[in-house]
Amino acid sequence: MIKTILLIACVSASLAIVGHAQNSSTSTVPPTAGTSATSMESTGTVTEYTPDSSLVLDSGSGEPVHFIFGRNVTYVGADGQPVQASGLRKNLRVRVHYLVVGGDKVIDKVTLTE
């Protein structure tokens, strides 16, 4: 539980630093509270989904990619317009923007690609 709270605090602080203007698919975020984070994107088909908790993508590499949701996640449709989180479901193709914090991949943005 403490690890989860610390993770959320670090992710929130990192998001404040990165801001929404970041357009790069990979960049290094300055260390926060002794933890470094890397911002990345991944595209694939949702194979497992637990709302507000976790997501697993099949990116075509043969290995499932596991993610957890950050505190403030933005959901965007294929047209670039905001959508509700309820639009996310299994077997949907998506692009996720996430931060790697420690060993966790923490989602801060999901774009529906269909």
C-alpha positions as CSV (number, residue, x, y, z in Angstrom):
1,M,0.0,0.0,0.0
2,I,2.8,2.4,0.9
3,K,4.6,1.6,-2.3
4,T,1.4,2.4,-4.3
5,I,1.0,5.7,-2.6
6,L,4.6,6.6,-3.2
7,L,4.3,5.6,-6.8
8,I,1.2,7.8,-7.3
9,A,3.0,10.7,-5.6
10,C,6.0,10.3,-7.9
11,V,3.9,10.0,-11.0
12,S,1.8,13.0,-10.1
13,A,5.0,15.1,-9.5
14,S,6.5,13.8,-12.7
15,L,3.3,14.7,-14.7
16,A,3.5,18.3,-13.3
17,I,7.0,18.5,-14.6
18,V,6.4,17.0,-18.0
19,G,3.1,18.9,-18.6
20,H,0.7,18.2,-21.4
21,A,2.8,20.0,-24.0
22,Q,5.2,17.0,-24.4
23,N,5.1,15.7,-27.9
24,S,8.2,13.4,-27.9
25,S,7.6,9.7,-27.8
26,T,10.6,9.1,-25.6
27,S,12.4,11.5,-23.3
28,T,13.8,11.5,-19.8
29,V,12.0,13.3,-17.0
30,P,14.1,14.8,-14.3
31,P,14.3,12.6,-11.1
32,T,11.6,13.1,-8.6
33,A,12.1,12.1,-4.9
34,G,15.0,9.8,-5.8
35,T,13.2,8.1,-8.7
36,S,13.8,8.6,-12.4
37,A,11.0,8.2,-14.9
38,T,11.0,7.8,-18.7
39,S,8.1,8.9,-20.9
40,M,7.1,6.5,-23.7
41,E,4.3,5.3,-25.9
42,S,3.1,1.8,-27.0
43,T,0.4,0.7,-29.4
44,G,-1.5,-2.6,-29.3
45,T,-4.7,-4.4,-28.7
46,V,-6.2,-4.5,-25.2
47,T,-6.2,-8.1,-23.9
48,E,-7.0,-7.4,-20.3
49,Y,-8.6,-4.4,-18.7
50,T,-9.5,-3.5,-15.1
51,P,-10.9,0.0,-15.0
52,D,-8.8,2.6,-13.0
53,S,-6.3,-0.2,-12.2
54,S,-4.5,-2.0,-15.0
55,L,-4.3,-2.7,-18.7
56,V,-2.5,-5.4,-20.7
57,L,-1.6,-4.8,-24.4
58,D,-0.7,-7.2,-27.1
59,S,1.8,-5.1,-29.1
60,G,2.5,-7.8,-31.6
61,S,5.9,-8.7,-30.0
62,G,4.6,-12.0,-28.6
63,E,4.9,-10.8,-25.0
64,P,2.0,-9.0,-23.3
65,V,2.8,-5.6,-21.9
66,H,1.4,-4.8,-18.4
67,F,0.5,-1.2,-17.4
68,I,-1.1,0.4,-14.4
69,F,-3.2,3.6,-14.5
70,G,-1.9,6.8,-13.0
71,R,-4.1,9.1,-10.9
72,N,-5.0,11.5,-13.8
73,V,-5.5,9.6,-17.1
74,T,-6.6,11.4,-20.3
75,Y,-8.7,9.4,-22.7
76,V,-8.8,10.6,-26.4
77,G,-10.7,9.2,-29.4
78,A,-9.1,8.5,-32.8
79,D,-10.3,12.0,-33.9
80,G,-8.2,13.6,-31.1
81,Q,-11.3,14.6,-29.1
82,P,-11.7,13.7,-25.4
83,V,-13.7,10.6,-24.7
84,Q,-15.0,8.9,-21.5
85,A,-13.0,6.1,-19.9
86,S,-16.0,3.8,-20.4
87,G,-15.0,3.8,-24.1
88,L,-12.0,1.6,-23.3
89,R,-12.6,-2.2,-23.4
90,K,-10.9,-5.5,-24.4
91,N,-10.0,-6.2,-28.0
92,L,-9.8,-2.4,-28.8
93,R,-6.7,-1.1,-30.5
94,V,-5.1,1.8,-28.5
95,R,-2.0,3.9,-28.1
96,V,-0.9,4.5,-24.5
97,H,1.4,7.2,-23.3
98,Y,3.1,6.1,-20.0
99,L,5.9,6.8,-17.6
100,V,8.3,4.2,-16.5
101,V,8.7,4.7,-12.8
102,G,11.0,2.1,-11.2
103,G,9.8,-1.1,-12.8
104,D,6.2,0.1,-13.4
105,K,4.6,1.4,-16.6
106,V,2.2,4.1,-15.4
107,I,-0.4,5.3,-18.0
108,D,-1.2,9.0,-18.2
109,K,-2.9,9.0,-21.6
110,V,-4.9,6.5,-23.7
111,T,-5.7,7.2,-27.3
112,L,-8.3,5.0,-29.0
113,T,-7.0,4.3,-32.5
114,E,-10.3,2.8,-34.0
